[in-house]
Amino acid sequence: MRKTRFLLLLYMMNFPSAYATELVYTFENPSFGGNPLYGAPLLNNAQAQNDKEDSLSNQTPLEKFNETLQRSILNRLSSTVAGQIIGNHGEIIPGTIETNDFIIDIVDVGGGLLTITTTDKATGNSTSFSIDNSF
């Protein structure tokens, strides 16, 4: 019995030791902390796979100008409306605001929540969203 144990011990000591380390994950994408030298090849691969066309590049200068003008006018209109619905202390005041093209309904649904619905007068289409008015 002693001899068997001794032989078993010698047999087990004869195995080479197994070495192990922790598994370490490293990012390749430089946006997430990876090697910055991978940036150009990753960008080239992404651009090669992109089959979408830029709609702005197909516009004439006149179309670009009209779009910019429209955005500017809508920005001023929304600023004016926002000035009418926001109180002195930053709270939104429930009510209805009517412009030439839109009807904006602000309804207090309780619990500090407001529902804002914008309706297009010409088409009747509407969109709405809810916000928390209890800052």
N, C-alpha and C positions, 0 to 999 in steps of 0.2 A: 504494500500500500504506500509506503514511504517512497519507494523507488518510482512508483507511478506518478505521484505528486511532483517529485523532483523532475521527472521527464516532461511532465505537462508544463511545469514552470519554465524549463529550458526551451521548450517548443514555443511557448507564448512570447518569451523574450526575444526569440529569433525574428519575429515579425518586425518589419520596419515601422517606424512611428508614422502615424497619419497626421499631417499638418492641415489645419483649417484656419480660415480667416473669416471675418464678417463679410456679408454680402454688401457691397457698396454700389449704389446707383448714382451715376453721374449724368446730368443732362447734356444733350448735344446742342440743343437750341440755345443760342446766346441770350435770347430774351428771358430765359429761365435760369440763367447762371451758367450756361455751358461755355465751351471754348469759343471765343469770339472769331476764330479763324473759320468756323463752320458757317458763319453768317452769310457770306456771298453764295456758296453752293446751295444752301437751303432756300435763299431768296430766288435764285435762278430756277430751282425746281418748282417753286410755287408759281412763279410767273409763267413757266412753260405749261403748267397744268391749267392756268386761268384762261378760260375760253370766253369770258364775258367781254363785251365791247363797251367802251366808255361812251355813254350817250352824250356827254358834254362835248366830246371832240367832233361829233357830227353836227353840232349846231352852228349856224351862221352867227356872225357878230351881232346882227340885229336881234336874233332870237335870244342870245345871251344877255343883251342889254334889256330886252323886255322882261326876261325872267328876273334879272336883278332889280329892275324897277318894281315889278310886282311884289317881290319879297320885301323891299323897302317900304312900300305902301302898307302891306299887311302887317309889318312890324310896328309901324306907327299906329295903325288901327288897333292892334292888340294892346299896345301901351296905353292908348286912350281908354279902352274898355277896362283894362286892369286898374287904371286910376279911379274909375267910377265905382268899381266893386270892392275895392280894398279900403277899409276904414282907417281912422287915425292911428289906431293901435296895432295895425297889421292884420286884423281879422277880416274875413271875407263876409260881405253883407249879402244875405239872401235877397232875391228879387229877380226881376226880368229886365234885360237890356235888349233893345231892338235897334239894329242898324239897317241900312238899305238892303243888305243881302242876308243877314242872319238874325236869328232870335236866340238869345242866350238866357237860359233859365237856371237860376241857382236856387236849389231847394235844400232846406235844413231837414235831414231825415232823422235827426235825434242822435244823442250820444256823441255829439261833437262832429258828426259826419255831414258833409255836404255833397250833393250830387249836382254836377254841372252838365247841362245838356245844351249842345249847340245845334240848331236846326237851320238848314239852308232853305230860304224862302222859295227859291226858284224850283228846286227839285223835291223838297220835302224830306231829303235825307238828313239824318241826325246822328250825332255821336255824343256819348256821355262818358263821364268818369267820376269817381268819388274821391274826395280828399278829407283829411282830418283837419278840422278847424280849431282844435283845442291845443294851441301851442302853449 
